[in-house]
Amino acid sequence: MYMNTISQFIKQKRKEAGLTQEEFAIRSGLGLRFVRELEQGKETVRMDKVNQALAMFGMEAVPGRKES
């Protein structure tokens, strides 16, 4: 699932950077609640905020075909 892939990527990269969820939220300009929901794979997160989180690691989510 797409969101789970993004969620796992962000969580892994955050941990590799040695950041807590709170530290990551502060540095990325996102709310702690959003970071927690994102890492849990919540499907209804806003894509602009997802891209804000991904930008911390030089990445962005782009439209593409849904995997079957």
Predicted model as a PDB file, atoms N, CA, C, CB and O in Angstrom, pLDDT in the B-factor column:
MODEL        1                                                                  
ATOM      1  N   MET A   1       0.842  -1.182   0.000  1.00 45.00           N  
ATOM      2  CA  MET A   1       0.000   0.000   0.000  1.00 45.00           C  
ATOM      3  C   MET A   1       0.888   1.246   0.000  1.00 45.00           C  
ATOM      4  CB  MET A   1      -0.958  -0.002   1.223  1.00 45.00           C  
ATOM      5  O   MET A   1       1.911   1.290   0.682  1.00 45.00           O  
ATOM      6  N   TYR A   2       0.489   2.243  -0.763  1.00 62.00           N  
ATOM      7  CA  TYR A   2       1.301   3.443  -0.988  1.00 62.00           C  
ATOM      8  C   TYR A   2       1.604   4.201   0.302  1.00 62.00           C  
ATOM      9  CB  TYR A   2       0.598   4.365  -1.960  1.00 62.00           C  
ATOM     10  O   TYR A   2       2.763   4.515   0.574  1.00 62.00           O  
ATOM     11  N   MET A   3       0.569   4.501   1.107  1.00 65.00           N  
ATOM     12  CA  MET A   3       0.814   5.265   2.339  1.00 65.00           C  
ATOM     13  C   MET A   3       1.703   4.490   3.302  1.00 65.00           C  
ATOM     14  CB  MET A   3      -0.513   5.616   3.025  1.00 65.00           C  
ATOM     15  O   MET A   3       2.525   5.081   4.002  1.00 65.00           O  
ATOM     16  N   ASN A   4       1.542   3.173   3.342  1.00 82.00           N  
ATOM     17  CA  ASN A   4       2.398   2.396   4.241  1.00 82.00           C  
ATOM     18  C   ASN A   4       3.858   2.488   3.819  1.00 82.00           C  
ATOM     19  CB  ASN A   4       1.951   0.929   4.274  1.00 82.00           C  
ATOM     20  O   ASN A   4       4.750   2.534   4.667  1.00 82.00           O  
ATOM     21  N   THR A   5       4.106   2.514   2.507  1.00 88.00           N  
ATOM     22  CA  THR A   5       5.473   2.653   2.009  1.00 88.00           C  
ATOM     23  C   THR A   5       6.057   3.992   2.431  1.00 88.00           C  
ATOM     24  CB  THR A   5       5.510   2.513   0.478  1.00 88.00           C  
ATOM     25  O   THR A   5       7.193   4.051   2.900  1.00 88.00           O  
ATOM     26  N   ILE A   6       5.296   5.060   2.271  1.00 89.00           N  
ATOM     27  CA  ILE A   6       5.749   6.394   2.672  1.00 89.00           C  
ATOM     28  C   ILE A   6       5.939   6.445   4.178  1.00 89.00           C  
ATOM     29  CB  ILE A   6       4.746   7.476   2.219  1.00 89.00           C  
ATOM     30  O   ILE A   6       6.934   6.983   4.665  1.00 89.00           O  
ATOM     31  N   SER A   7       4.989   5.887   4.916  1.00 92.00           N  
ATOM     32  CA  SER A   7       5.061   5.880   6.378  1.00 92.00           C  
ATOM     33  C   SER A   7       6.328   5.189   6.860  1.00 92.00           C  
ATOM     34  CB  SER A   7       3.832   5.190   6.971  1.00 92.00           C  
ATOM     35  O   SER A   7       7.038   5.704   7.723  1.00 92.00           O  
ATOM     36  N   GLN A   8       6.603   4.018   6.294  1.00 93.00           N  
ATOM     37  CA  GLN A   8       7.790   3.261   6.687  1.00 93.00           C  
ATOM     38  C   GLN A   8       9.057   4.014   6.323  1.00 93.00           C  
ATOM     39  CB  GLN A   8       7.791   1.883   6.027  1.00 93.00           C  
ATOM     40  O   GLN A   8      10.014   4.036   7.097  1.00 93.00           O  
ATOM     41  N   PHE A   9       9.067   4.638   5.136  1.00 93.00           N  
ATOM     42  CA  PHE A   9      10.240   5.391   4.688  1.00 93.00           C  
ATOM     43  C   PHE A   9      10.539   6.544   5.644  1.00 93.00           C  
ATOM     44  CB  PHE A   9      10.024   5.928   3.259  1.00 93.00           C  
ATOM     45  O   PHE A   9      11.675   6.721   6.083  1.00 93.00           O  
ATOM     46  N   ILE A  10       9.508   7.323   5.961  1.00 94.00           N  
ATOM     47  CA  ILE A  10       9.711   8.485   6.833  1.00 94.00           C  
ATOM     48  C   ILE A  10      10.158   8.049   8.227  1.00 94.00           C  
ATOM     49  CB  ILE A  10       8.419   9.320   6.929  1.00 94.00           C  
ATOM     50  O   ILE A  10      11.070   8.641   8.804  1.00 94.00           O  
ATOM     51  N   LYS A  11       9.517   7.019   8.763  1.00 96.00           N  
ATOM     52  CA  LYS A  11       9.891   6.538  10.096  1.00 96.00           C  
ATOM     53  C   LYS A  11      11.348   6.062  10.109  1.00 96.00           C  
ATOM     54  CB  LYS A  11       8.951   5.394  10.541  1.00 96.00           C  
ATOM     55  O   LYS A  11      12.103   6.381  11.028  1.00 96.00           O  
ATOM     56  N   GLN A  12      11.732   5.299   9.086  1.00 96.00           N  
ATOM     57  CA  GLN A  12      13.100   4.783   9.004  1.00 96.00           C  
ATOM     58  C   GLN A  12      14.100   5.920   8.879  1.00 96.00           C  
ATOM     59  CB  GLN A  12      13.243   3.823   7.816  1.00 96.00           C  
ATOM     60  O   GLN A  12      15.111   5.935   9.581  1.00 96.00           O  
ATOM     61  N   LYS A  13      13.830   6.872   7.994  1.00 96.00           N  
ATOM     62  CA  LYS A  13      14.752   7.985   7.793  1.00 96.00           C  
ATOM     63  C   LYS A  13      14.835   8.874   9.034  1.00 96.00           C  
ATOM     64  CB  LYS A  13      14.321   8.813   6.584  1.00 96.00           C  
ATOM     65  O   LYS A  13      15.908   9.370   9.379  1.00 96.00           O  
ATOM     66  N   ARG A  14      13.703   9.070   9.698  1.00 96.00           N  
ATOM     67  CA  ARG A  14      13.705   9.875  10.930  1.00 96.00           C  
ATOM     68  C   ARG A  14      14.595   9.227  11.979  1.00 96.00           C  
ATOM     69  CB  ARG A  14      12.268  10.044  11.480  1.00 96.00           C  
ATOM     70  O   ARG A  14      15.383   9.899  12.644  1.00 96.00           O  
ATOM     71  N   LYS A  15      14.456   7.909  12.117  1.00 97.00           N  
ATOM     72  CA  LYS A  15      15.268   7.193  13.111  1.00 97.00           C  
ATOM     73  C   LYS A  15      16.745   7.208  12.732  1.00 97.00           C  
ATOM     74  CB  LYS A  15      14.780   5.742  13.258  1.00 97.00           C  
ATOM     75  O   LYS A  15      17.610   7.354  13.596  1.00 97.00           O  
ATOM     76  N   GLU A  16      17.038   7.055  11.428  1.00 97.00           N  
ATOM     77  CA  GLU A  16      18.425   7.100  10.969  1.00 97.00           C  
ATOM     78  C   GLU A  16      19.050   8.464  11.265  1.00 97.00           C  
ATOM     79  CB  GLU A  16      18.504   6.794   9.461  1.00 97.00           C  
ATOM     80  O   GLU A  16      20.246   8.567  11.537  1.00 97.00           O  
ATOM     81  N   ALA A  17      18.217   9.507  11.208  1.00 97.00           N  
ATOM     82  CA  ALA A  17      18.696  10.861  11.496  1.00 97.00           C  
ATOM     83  C   ALA A  17      18.801  11.112  13.002  1.00 97.00           C  
ATOM     84  CB  ALA A  17      17.765  11.897  10.859  1.00 97.00           C  
ATOM     85  O   ALA A  17      19.269  12.169  13.426  1.00 97.00           O  
ATOM     86  N   GLY A  18      18.366  10.140  13.808  1.00 98.00           N  
ATOM     87  CA  GLY A  18      18.453  10.263  15.256  1.00 98.00           C  
ATOM     88  C   GLY A  18      17.445  11.244  15.838  1.00 98.00           C  
ATOM     89  O   GLY A  18      17.685  11.838  16.889  1.00 98.00           O  
ATOM     90  N   LEU A  19      16.310  11.414  15.150  1.00 97.00           N  
ATOM     91  CA  LEU A  19      15.296  12.360  15.599  1.00 97.00           C  
ATOM     92  C   LEU A  19      14.106  11.648  16.238  1.00 97.00           C  
ATOM     93  CB  LEU A  19      14.825  13.215  14.432  1.00 97.00           C  
ATOM     94  O   LEU A  19      13.656  10.611  15.750  1.00 97.00           O  
ATOM     95  N   THR A  20      13.602  12.213  17.328  1.00 97.00           N  
ATOM     96  CA  THR A  20      12.339  11.738  17.880  1.00 97.00           C  
ATOM     97  C   THR A  20      11.229  12.282  16.991  1.00 97.00           C  
ATOM     98  CB  THR A  20      12.151  12.186  19.382  1.00 97.00           C  
ATOM     99  O   THR A  20      11.472  13.145  16.147  1.00 97.00           O  
ATOM    100  N   GLN A  21      10.018  11.783  17.178  1.00 97.00           N  
ATOM    101  CA  GLN A  21       8.889  12.311  16.415  1.00 97.00           C  
ATOM    102  C   GLN A  21       8.715  13.799  16.697  1.00 97.00           C  
ATOM    103  CB  GLN A  21       7.595  11.543  16.754  1.00 97.00           C  
ATOM    104  O   GLN A  21       8.411  14.573  15.789  1.00 97.00           O  
ATOM    105  N   GLU A  22       8.903  14.198  17.941  1.00 97.00           N  
ATOM    106  CA  GLU A  22       8.751  15.599  18.316  1.00 97.00           C  
ATOM    107  C   GLU A  22       9.809  16.469  17.641  1.00 97.00           C  
ATOM    108  CB  GLU A  22       8.834  15.752  19.834  1.00 97.00           C  
ATOM    109  O   GLU A  22       9.494  17.537  17.116  1.00 97.00           O  
ATOM    110  N   GLU A  23      11.054  16.015  17.656  1.00 97.00           N  
ATOM    111  CA  GLU A  23      12.130  16.770  17.008  1.00 97.00           C  
ATOM    112  C   GLU A  23      11.888  16.884  15.503  1.00 97.00           C  
ATOM    113  CB  GLU A  23      13.490  16.101  17.276  1.00 97.00           C  
ATOM    114  O   GLU A  23      12.099  17.940  14.906  1.00 97.00           O  
ATOM    115  N   PHE A  24      11.440  15.777  14.900  1.00 97.00           N  
ATOM    116  CA  PHE A  24      11.149  15.787  13.470  1.00 97.00           C  
ATOM    117  C   PHE A  24      10.019  16.767  13.159  1.00 97.00           C  
ATOM    118  CB  PHE A  24      10.779  14.374  12.985  1.00 97.00           C  
ATOM    119  O   PHE A  24      10.089  17.509  12.179  1.00 97.00           O  
ATOM    120  N   ALA A  25       8.987  16.767  13.987  1.00 96.00           N  
ATOM    121  CA  ALA A  25       7.856  17.674  13.789  1.00 96.00           C  
ATOM    122  C   ALA A  25       8.328  19.122  13.819  1.00 96.00           C  
ATOM    123  CB  ALA A  25       6.775  17.440  14.864  1.00 96.00           C  
ATOM    124  O   ALA A  25       7.932  19.925  12.974  1.00 96.00           O  
ATOM    125  N   ILE A  26       9.168  19.455  14.787  1.00 96.00           N  
ATOM    126  CA  ILE A  26       9.667  20.826  14.919  1.00 96.00           C  
ATOM    127  C   ILE A  26      10.511  21.211  13.703  1.00 96.00           C  
ATOM    128  CB  ILE A  26      10.494  20.980  16.214  1.00 96.00           C  
ATOM    129  O   ILE A  26      10.319  22.279  13.123  1.00 96.00           O  
ATOM    130  N   ARG A  27      11.432  20.349  13.326  1.00 95.00           N  
ATOM    131  CA  ARG A  27      12.341  20.667  12.213  1.00 95.00           C  
ATOM    132  C   ARG A  27      11.621  20.746  10.876  1.00 95.00           C  
ATOM    133  CB  ARG A  27      13.444  19.630  12.127  1.00 95.00           C  
ATOM    134  O   ARG A  27      12.002  21.538  10.015  1.00 95.00           O  
ATOM    135  N   SER A  28      10.585  19.935  10.692  1.00 94.00           N  
ATOM    136  CA  SER A  28       9.870  19.924   9.413  1.00 94.00           C  
ATOM    137  C   SER A  28       8.747  20.953   9.371  1.00 94.00           C  
ATOM    138  CB  SER A  28       9.303  18.541   9.146  1.00 94.00           C  
ATOM    139  O   SER A  28       8.170  21.204   8.312  1.00 94.00           O  
ATOM    140  N   GLY A  29       8.435  21.549  10.519  1.00 96.00           N  
ATOM    141  CA  GLY A  29       7.354  22.523  10.571  1.00 96.00           C  
ATOM    142  C   GLY A  29       5.978  21.885  10.594  1.00 96.00           C  
ATOM    143  O   GLY A  29       4.981  22.533  10.276  1.00 96.00           O  
ATOM    144  N   LEU A  30       5.924  20.625  10.967  1.00 95.00           N  
ATOM    145  CA  LEU A  30       4.656  19.887  11.025  1.00 95.00           C  
ATOM    146  C   LEU A  30       4.247  19.674  12.478  1.00 95.00           C  
ATOM    147  CB  LEU A  30       4.775  18.523  10.290  1.00 95.00           C  
ATOM    148  O   LEU A  30       5.073  19.783  13.384  1.00 95.00           O  
ATOM    149  N   GLY A  31       2.988  19.375  12.690  1.00 95.00           N  
ATOM    150  CA  GLY A  31       2.498  19.084  14.026  1.00 95.00           C  
ATOM    151  C   GLY A  31       2.865  17.674  14.450  1.00 95.00           C  
ATOM    152  O   GLY A  31       2.971  16.771  13.620  1.00 95.00           O  
ATOM    153  N   LEU A  32       3.057  17.492  15.745  1.00 97.00           N  
ATOM    154  CA  LEU A  32       3.400  16.171  16.274  1.00 97.00           C  
ATOM    155  C   LEU A  32       2.301  15.163  15.967  1.00 97.00           C  
ATOM    156  CB  LEU A  32       3.641  16.243  17.787  1.00 97.00           C  
ATOM    157  O   LEU A  32       2.590  14.023  15.604  1.00 97.00           O  
ATOM    158  N   ARG A  33       1.052  15.570  16.108  1.00 95.00           N  
ATOM    159  CA  ARG A  33      -0.065  14.655  15.812  1.00 95.00           C  
ATOM    160  C   ARG A  33      -0.007  14.178  14.361  1.00 95.00           C  
ATOM    161  CB  ARG A  33      -1.421  15.347  16.086  1.00 95.00           C  
ATOM    162  O   ARG A  33      -0.222  12.998  14.082  1.00 95.00           O  
ATOM    163  N   PHE A  34       0.284  15.100  13.438  1.00 94.00           N  
ATOM    164  CA  PHE A  34       0.383  14.717  12.030  1.00 94.00           C  
ATOM    165  C   PHE A  34       1.501  13.701  11.819  1.00 94.00           C  
ATOM    166  CB  PHE A  34       0.619  15.952  11.153  1.00 94.00           C  
ATOM    167  O   PHE A  34       1.312  12.703  11.124  1.00 94.00           O  
ATOM    168  N   VAL A  35       2.668  13.955  12.419  1.00 96.00           N  
ATOM    169  CA  VAL A  35       3.805  13.033  12.264  1.00 96.00           C  
ATOM    170  C   VAL A  35       3.427  11.647  12.777  1.00 96.00           C  
ATOM    171  CB  VAL A  35       5.055  13.565  13.018  1.00 96.00           C  
ATOM    172  O   VAL A  35       3.731  10.643  12.132  1.00 96.00           O  
ATOM    173  N   ARG A  36       2.771  11.586  13.925  1.00 96.00           N  
ATOM    174  CA  ARG A  36       2.351  10.286  14.476  1.00 96.00           C  
ATOM    175  C   ARG A  36       1.381   9.579  13.542  1.00 96.00           C  
ATOM    176  CB  ARG A  36       1.703  10.470  15.855  1.00 96.00           C  
ATOM    177  O   ARG A  36       1.528   8.386  13.275  1.00 96.00           O  
ATOM    178  N   GLU A  37       0.387  10.315  13.043  1.00 93.00           N  
ATOM    179  CA  GLU A  37      -0.606   9.715  12.133  1.00 93.00           C  
ATOM    180  C   GLU A  37       0.041   9.271  10.829  1.00 93.00           C  
ATOM    181  CB  GLU A  37      -1.741  10.712  11.839  1.00 93.00           C  
ATOM    182  O   GLU A  37      -0.305   8.223  10.282  1.00 93.00           O  
ATOM    183  N   LEU A  38       0.975  10.065  10.335  1.00 92.00           N  
ATOM    184  CA  LEU A  38       1.680   9.716   9.106  1.00 92.00           C  
ATOM    185  C   LEU A  38       2.458   8.420   9.282  1.00 92.00           C  
ATOM    186  CB  LEU A  38       2.625  10.849   8.686  1.00 92.00           C  
ATOM    187  O   LEU A  38       2.388   7.531   8.433  1.00 92.00           O  
ATOM    188  N   GLU A  39       3.197   8.309  10.378  1.00 94.00           N  
ATOM    189  CA  GLU A  39       3.995   7.105  10.613  1.00 94.00           C  
ATOM    190  C   GLU A  39       3.125   5.880  10.882  1.00 94.00           C  
ATOM    191  CB  GLU A  39       4.940   7.327  11.781  1.00 94.00           C  
ATOM    192  O   GLU A  39       3.575   4.748  10.703  1.00 94.00           O  
ATOM    193  N   GLN A  40       1.892   6.099  11.307  1.00 92.00           N  
ATOM    194  CA  GLN A  40       0.959   4.987  11.529  1.00 92.00           C  
ATOM    195  C   GLN A  40       0.249   4.585  10.237  1.00 92.00           C  
ATOM    196  CB  GLN A  40      -0.077   5.367  12.594  1.00 92.00           C  
ATOM    197  O   GLN A  40      -0.508   3.614  10.217  1.00 92.00           O  
ATOM    198  N   GLY A  41       0.496   5.334   9.157  1.00 89.00           N  
ATOM    199  CA  GLY A  41      -0.080   4.976   7.861  1.00 89.00           C  
ATOM    200  C   GLY A  41      -1.505   5.448   7.655  1.00 89.00           C  
ATOM    201  O   GLY A  41      -2.228   4.880   6.837  1.00 89.00           O  
ATOM    202  N   LYS A  42      -1.923   6.470   8.376  1.00 86.00           N  
ATOM    203  CA  LYS A  42      -3.281   6.984   8.206  1.00 86.00           C  
ATOM    204  C   LYS A  42      -3.482   7.409   6.754  1.00 86.00           C  
ATOM    205  CB  LYS A  42      -3.550   8.178   9.171  1.00 86.00           C  
ATOM    206  O   LYS A  42      -2.669   8.142   6.191  1.00 86.00           O  
ATOM    207  N   GLU A  43      -4.572   6.940   6.157  1.00 82.00           N  
ATOM    208  CA  GLU A  43      -4.809   7.157   4.730  1.00 82.00           C  
ATOM    209  C   GLU A  43      -5.302   8.560   4.389  1.00 82.00           C  
ATOM    210  CB  GLU A  43      -5.801   6.158   4.235  1.00 82.00           C  
ATOM    211  O   GLU A  43      -5.234   8.962   3.227  1.00 82.00           O  
ATOM    212  N   THR A  44      -5.790   9.307   5.359  1.00 76.00           N  
ATOM    213  CA  THR A  44      -6.430  10.584   5.057  1.00 76.00           C  
ATOM    214  C   THR A  44      -5.541  11.791   5.326  1.00 76.00           C  
ATOM    215  CB  THR A  44      -7.687  10.713   5.851  1.00 76.00           C  
ATOM    216  O   THR A  44      -6.038  12.910   5.452  1.00 76.00           O  
ATOM    217  N   VAL A  45      -4.249  11.578   5.414  1.00 75.00           N  
ATOM    218  CA  VAL A  45      -3.354  12.710   5.648  1.00 75.00           C  
ATOM    219  C   VAL A  45      -3.278  13.583   4.402  1.00 75.00           C  
ATOM    220  CB  VAL A  45      -1.946  12.220   6.049  1.00 75.00           C  
ATOM    221  O   VAL A  45      -3.463  13.102   3.285  1.00 75.00           O  
ATOM    222  N   ARG A  46      -3.003  14.872   4.603  1.00 84.00           N  
ATOM    223  CA  ARG A  46      -2.900  15.809   3.484  1.00 84.00           C  
ATOM    224  C   ARG A  46      -1.585  15.607   2.743  1.00 84.00           C  
ATOM    225  CB  ARG A  46      -3.016  17.263   3.979  1.00 84.00           C  
ATOM    226  O   ARG A  46      -0.520  15.535   3.356  1.00 84.00           O  
ATOM    227  N   MET A  47      -1.669  15.516   1.417  1.00 87.00           N  
ATOM    228  CA  MET A  47      -0.474  15.263   0.618  1.00 87.00           C  
ATOM    229  C   MET A  47       0.523  16.420   0.665  1.00 87.00           C  
ATOM    230  CB  MET A  47      -0.867  14.991  -0.816  1.00 87.00           C  
ATOM    231  O   MET A  47       1.728  16.192   0.551  1.00 87.00           O  
ATOM    232  N   ASP A  48       0.050  17.654   0.831  1.00 90.00           N  
ATOM    233  CA  ASP A  48       1.007  18.755   0.927  1.00 90.00           C  
ATOM    234  C   ASP A  48       1.875  18.591   2.175  1.00 90.00           C  
ATOM    235  CB  ASP A  48       0.273  20.115   0.956  1.00 90.00           C  
ATOM    236  O   ASP A  48       3.066  18.902   2.161  1.00 90.00           O  
ATOM    237  N   LYS A  49       1.265  18.102   3.245  1.00 93.00           N  
ATOM    238  CA  LYS A  49       2.038  17.875   4.479  1.00 93.00           C  
ATOM    239  C   LYS A  49       2.930  16.644   4.355  1.00 93.00           C  
ATOM    240  CB  LYS A  49       1.093  17.714   5.683  1.00 93.00           C  
ATOM    241  O   LYS A  49       4.032  16.615   4.903  1.00 93.00           O  
ATOM    242  N   VAL A  50       2.454  15.625   3.633  1.00 91.00           N  
ATOM    243  CA  VAL A  50       3.287  14.444   3.380  1.00 91.00           C  
ATOM    244  C   VAL A  50       4.542  14.888   2.630  1.00 91.00           C  
ATOM    245  CB  VAL A  50       2.499  13.353   2.563  1.00 91.00           C  
ATOM    246  O   VAL A  50       5.653  14.477   2.965  1.00 91.00           O  
ATOM    247  N   ASN A  51       4.358  15.727   1.617  1.00 91.00           N  
ATOM    248  CA  ASN A  51       5.511  16.212   0.854  1.00 91.00           C  
ATOM    249  C   ASN A  51       6.413  17.102   1.694  1.00 91.00           C  
ATOM    250  CB  ASN A  51       5.044  16.971  -0.376  1.00 91.00           C  
ATOM    251  O   ASN A  51       7.626  17.129   1.483  1.00 91.00           O  
ATOM    252  N   GLN A  52       5.842  17.822   2.635  1.00 93.00           N  
ATOM    253  CA  GLN A  52       6.652  18.633   3.550  1.00 93.00           C  
ATOM    254  C   GLN A  52       7.546  17.719   4.389  1.00 93.00           C  
ATOM    255  CB  GLN A  52       5.744  19.507   4.471  1.00 93.00           C  
ATOM    256  O   GLN A  52       8.712  18.035   4.626  1.00 93.00           O  
ATOM    257  N   ALA A  53       7.004  16.597   4.833  1.00 94.00           N  
ATOM    258  CA  ALA A  53       7.792  15.629   5.607  1.00 94.00           C  
ATOM    259  C   ALA A  53       8.851  14.975   4.726  1.00 94.00           C  
ATOM    260  CB  ALA A  53       6.875  14.550   6.225  1.00 94.00           C  
ATOM    261  O   ALA A  53      10.005  14.848   5.135  1.00 94.00           O  
ATOM    262  N   LEU A  54       8.464  14.558   3.514  1.00 94.00           N  
ATOM    263  CA  LEU A  54       9.404  13.909   2.605  1.00 94.00           C  
ATOM    264  C   LEU A  54      10.532  14.848   2.185  1.00 94.00           C  
ATOM    265  CB  LEU A  54       8.671  13.399   1.375  1.00 94.00           C  
ATOM    266  O   LEU A  54      11.653  14.406   1.934  1.00 94.00           O  
ATOM    267  N   ALA A  55      10.232  16.141   2.110  1.00 94.00           N  
ATOM    268  CA  ALA A  55      11.250  17.121   1.709  1.00 94.00           C  
ATOM    269  C   ALA A  55      12.434  17.143   2.664  1.00 94.00           C  
ATOM    270  CB  ALA A  55      10.639  18.509   1.629  1.00 94.00           C  
ATOM    271  O   ALA A  55      13.538  17.530   2.280  1.00 94.00           O  
ATOM    272  N   MET A  56      12.211  16.731   3.898  1.00 92.00           N  
ATOM    273  CA  MET A  56      13.309  16.664   4.873  1.00 92.00           C  
ATOM    274  C   MET A  56      14.394  15.691   4.403  1.00 92.00           C  
ATOM    275  CB  MET A  56      12.775  16.235   6.262  1.00 92.00           C  
ATOM    276  O   MET A  56      15.549  15.796   4.816  1.00 92.00           O  
ATOM    277  N   PHE A  57      14.016  14.745   3.540  1.00 92.00           N  
ATOM    278  CA  PHE A  57      14.952  13.732   3.052  1.00 92.00           C  
ATOM    279  C   PHE A  57      15.159  13.843   1.541  1.00 92.00           C  
ATOM    280  CB  PHE A  57      14.448  12.330   3.408  1.00 92.00           C  
ATOM    281  O   PHE A  57      15.602  12.893   0.896  1.00 92.00           O  
ATOM    282  N   GLY A  58      14.830  15.027   0.978  1.00 93.00           N  
ATOM    283  CA  GLY A  58      15.049  15.260  -0.444  1.00 93.00           C  
ATOM    284  C   GLY A  58      14.132  14.470  -1.350  1.00 93.00           C  
ATOM    285  O   GLY A  58      14.500  14.162  -2.484  1.00 93.00           O  
ATOM    286  N   MET A  59      12.943  14.135  -0.874  1.00 91.00           N  
ATOM    287  CA  MET A  59      12.003  13.315  -1.644  1.00 91.00           C  
ATOM    288  C   MET A  59      10.656  14.015  -1.727  1.00 91.00           C  
ATOM    289  CB  MET A  59      11.845  11.913  -1.009  1.00 91.00           C  
ATOM    290  O   MET A  59      10.379  14.945  -0.970  1.00 91.00           O  
ATOM    291  N   GLU A  60       9.807  13.552  -2.668  1.00 88.00           N  
ATOM    292  CA  GLU A  60       8.424  14.011  -2.723  1.00 88.00           C  
ATOM    293  C   GLU A  60       7.567  12.914  -3.323  1.00 88.00           C  
ATOM    294  CB  GLU A  60       8.298  15.323  -3.543  1.00 88.00           C  
ATOM    295  O   GLU A  60       8.039  12.097  -4.115  1.00 88.00           O  
ATOM    296  N   ALA A  61       6.299  12.906  -2.936  1.00 86.00           N  
ATOM    297  CA  ALA A  61       5.332  11.969  -3.491  1.00 86.00           C  
ATOM    298  C   ALA A  61       4.776  12.588  -4.762  1.00 86.00           C  
ATOM    299  CB  ALA A  61       4.189  11.637  -2.467  1.00 86.00           C  
ATOM    300  O   ALA A  61       4.430  13.769  -4.782  1.00 86.00           O  
ATOM    301  N   VAL A  62       4.690  11.800  -5.811  1.00 77.00           N  
ATOM    302  CA  VAL A  62       4.156  12.293  -7.068  1.00 77.00           C  
ATOM    303  C   VAL A  62       3.017  11.391  -7.529  1.00 77.00           C  
ATOM    304  CB  VAL A  62       5.263  12.369  -8.141  1.00 77.00           C  
ATOM    305  O   VAL A  62       2.984  10.209  -7.187  1.00 77.00           O  
ATOM    306  N   PRO A  63       2.084  11.939  -8.301  1.00 72.00           N  
ATOM    307  CA  PRO A  63       0.987  11.110  -8.791  1.00 72.00           C  
ATOM    308  C   PRO A  63       1.522   9.975  -9.664  1.00 72.00           C  
ATOM    309  CB  PRO A  63      -0.024  11.965  -9.582  1.00 72.00           C  
ATOM    310  O   PRO A  63       2.498  10.128 -10.399  1.00 72.00           O  
ATOM    311  N   GLY A  64       0.866   8.869  -9.557  1.00 65.00           N  
ATOM    312  CA  GLY A  64       1.250   7.709 -10.366  1.00 65.00           C  
ATOM    313  C   GLY A  64       0.141   6.684 -10.356  1.00 65.00           C  
ATOM    314  O   GLY A  64      -0.872   6.846  -9.675  1.00 65.00           O  
ATOM    315  N   ARG A  65       0.342   5.640 -11.111  1.00 64.00           N  
ATOM    316  CA  ARG A  65      -0.644   4.575 -11.179  1.00 64.00           C  
ATOM    317  C   ARG A  65      -0.693   3.808  -9.881  1.00 64.00           C  
ATOM    318  CB  ARG A  65      -0.343   3.638 -12.331  1.00 64.00           C  
ATOM    319  O   ARG A  65       0.337   3.491  -9.286  1.00 64.00           O  
ATOM    320  N   LYS A  66      -1.911   3.513  -9.448  1.00 60.00           N  
ATOM    321  CA  LYS A  66      -2.100   2.729  -8.230  1.00 60.00           C  
ATOM    322  C   LYS A  66      -1.672   1.296  -8.499  1.00 60.00           C  
ATOM    323  CB  LYS A  66      -3.578   2.783  -7.746  1.00 60.00           C  
ATOM    324  O   LYS A  66      -2.032   0.709  -9.519  1.00 60.00           O  
ATOM    325  N   GLU A  67      -0.901   0.741  -7.577  1.00 60.00           N  
ATOM    326  CA  GLU A  67      -0.489  -0.649  -7.716  1.00 60.00           C  
ATOM    327  C   GLU A  67      -1.663  -1.554  -7.443  1.00 60.00           C  
ATOM    328  CB  GLU A  67       0.674  -0.979  -6.775  1.00 60.00           C  
ATOM    329  O   GLU A  67      -2.457  -1.289  -6.540  1.00 60.00           O  
ATOM    330  N   SER A  68      -1.787  -2.644  -8.228  1.00 55.00           N  
ATOM    331  CA  SER A  68      -2.923  -3.550  -7.997  1.00 55.00           C  
ATOM    332  C   SER A  68      -2.577  -4.703  -7.099  1.00 55.00           C  
ATOM    333  CB  SER A  68      -3.438  -4.081  -9.297  1.00 55.00           C  
ATOM    334  O   SER A  68      -3.431  -5.544  -6.816  1.00 55.00           O  
TER     335      SER A  68                                                      
ENDMDL                                                                          
END                                                                             
